[in-house]
Amino acid sequence: MKFNRIFLFFLTLVSAFRAYSWPGMEMPVLHVDGRYLKDDAGNIVNLHGFGQTYSPWFNEQGSKWSNYDVDKCLAYNKDLIDKIMEAGWKVNFLRLHMDPYWSNTPGMSTTGENDISAFDMTRFRQYLSSVFIPMAEYAVSKGLYVVMRPPGVCPENIELGDDYQKYLKKVWGYVSTERKLVNNPHIMFELANEPVNIKGTDGEYRSWGDPSFENLTAYFREIVDLMRNNGCNNILWIPGTGYQSQYAGYAKYPIKGDNIGYAVHVYPGWYGSDAIEPSHELGGQYGGGFSKFSEGWSNQILPIAEKAPIMVTEMDWAPSVYNASWGKSITGKMLGEGFGANFKVIADRTGNVSWMIFTGPELLAQFDSSPSNNQNNTFLTDPEACPWPVYHWFKEYAGDSLPEVSDVRIGFSPSSSFNGEVITVMPGSALHCGLIGDSGNGYEIYLAADFSADVANTNILEWKGGYFIVKNQGETDITLSYSGNGKSEVKKLHVVSTLFPFVEGLFNPSIWETGSFDETTHEIKTGTYGFAGWTYSSGIDLSESDYLVAEMEGQNNSGVSFRVFDINNYWTDPAMADFINGIARFDLKALYSDSGRKLDPSHLYIIGFWSTGSAPFRISKVYSEGGSAHAEYIYDNSRTLDVYSIQGIKIKSGVTYHEALSSLPHGVYIIEGRKVKI
């Protein structure tokens, strides 16, 4: 045993020495420090790059080389790196796919890249040495860190001790002893590509939940331990499930040890982002804009991003007309619609996200940054496709001078909740706010100017450096100010926080089936047997209220019923109330579904209206009452009212709801016959 330890120590020293003999010595040595990648000087480093796959098909559909021609493969792909750098791309890492074209037995048929039956370890060793390491060496000589991923992709279902885990152990067990790679400060490893489901401790295959992540951690922990025991201390990037979209479980079951980060994939439609280009014919867009994208990222990625660095190893987008990207969406506007611009804001705000553009490198090599070129509407020049903005964002990251902005705006999300100087929000949500500059060259810049926010009533809103947390119902004023980029401005806005806003973007007429909604008239039409209403990702607490009430105007000609869900899933059994004489009411102290299940009003996730869809209907207001509840309809300023103390003494007469609420001290009052807590 003593001899083995001495030998491994000697091997590590030799490997480290050989690694340092590579070109690229001027590149900083990186390591993981808490949630960040850092260099030896302690500077936070976020990498930005592109990917290469070394097979004939992924090298321009077999038109450049074939028949296991190593020399032509190397020449073609090295030339691509040269051309990408010559085009001015400020990239500093390469994701290198050790494609199974080289390691599979020639002529042996497989069902896809997730089929490892043709894997030949002898061939893998041969071509690791003759293809993958030479390409890694060349990339490093050009100033690129290298992230190597194993051949192929994960099968749909994996489990501890399965053939795929054994396969990964073979691959990484050998790679982690290869003297040109082990402890090379410029080489990192992504342990697998796109796991989908794992068999959990409960015996079920899924991509989420404690039983899955307990075993997912154990699955990759064994591979990490194998590599570390071989003396390999390279930075390792750990994938999540759901095609590398699910990471929340790692917060409870992290991979412990040094130099550990997490490899994430991000595509349009994931995390609530906009999935395709906006449908202007329908007057809107598909997807959730910035707000839903940020919410999904916060739920799935942020829990582990608070503990370890993140590297996005697949991500791109473009309008589908170009057929040149994996993801189909548009760049859009920061804090608004679209995918790309919002991804950049989210990554930058997270603070420890490295990321790459997954567009084919042969396309990146053709890029021409001449300012006039982005008017020609090609994949490479259209600002709504990823190459044009990403090229310039990478220059920004690299420290190039920002262009003089032609316009500066304060951006908000969700923007659809704005009506003049009034913003309507929902408790438990976040109102994102940022300073956006227009480059004048087809893309936006997220500006780091002096930006501050003052909130009149911090019981309603709390400012957290980039967004407001909506804490409670009520109203408050906010003052936003900024100075920088040659401009300064002060902007005052009024914020209304209500649980049941009839506001476009907050009221959803298409929770199930496609419906429509008129903000002015409150007219709703669901799809056939559809559902319209509000969703609350964190749940709302009405346990201190006695009743939840909806009032309808006009006729109920489509079988409308009022429904609430205490499970965050539309396909569960809700409590249901019919409209009688225009009123539907829930007793929140005795809230039952039709099956007899008692619902918990302390966490309600979906509230709204089911209908046959045969006719439109109008809901005038929804409110909670009794207990310490705050009547929800009080934010209508279209009429005046009288306000009484709890003892019945009139204290205000002929005032609007806003005037009543903004000036009353905290307490309980009677407004329009209902008890209201201020």
Secondary structure, DSSP 4 states (H G I P E B T S, - for coil): -HHHHHHHHHHHHHHHHHHHTSS-TTSPPEEEETTEEEETT--B---EEEEEE-STTTTTTTTS--TT-HHHHHHHHHHHHHHHHHTT----EEEEE--HHHHBPTT---SSTT--TTB-HHHHHHHIIIIIHHHHHHHHHTT-EEEEE-SS---SEE-TT-HHHHHHHHHHHHHTT-TTTTT-TTEEEE--S---EEE-TTS-EESSSHHHHHHHHHHHHHHHHHHHHTT----EEEE-HHHHTB-GGGGTS---SSSEEEEEE--TTGGG---S---GGGTS-SS-HHHHHHHHHHHHTHHHHTTS-EEEEE---B-GGG---SSB-----TTSSSSHHHHHHHHHHHS-EEEEE-S-HHHHTT----GGGGGS-STTT-TTSSHHHHHHHHHHHTTPPPPPPSEEEEEEESGGGEETTEEEE-TT-EEEEEEEEE-SSS-EEE---EEEEEES-TTTEEE-SSEEEE-SSEEEEEEEEEEETTEEEEEEEEEEE-SS---BTTBEEEEES--EEETTTTEEE-STTEEEEEEEEEEE--TT-SEEEEEEES---S--EEEEESSS-TTS--EEEE-BTTEEEEETTS-B-TTSPBP-TTSEEEEEEEE-SSS-EEEEEEEEESTT---GGGG--SSEEEEEETTS-EEEEEEEHHHHHHHPPSSEEEETTEEEE-
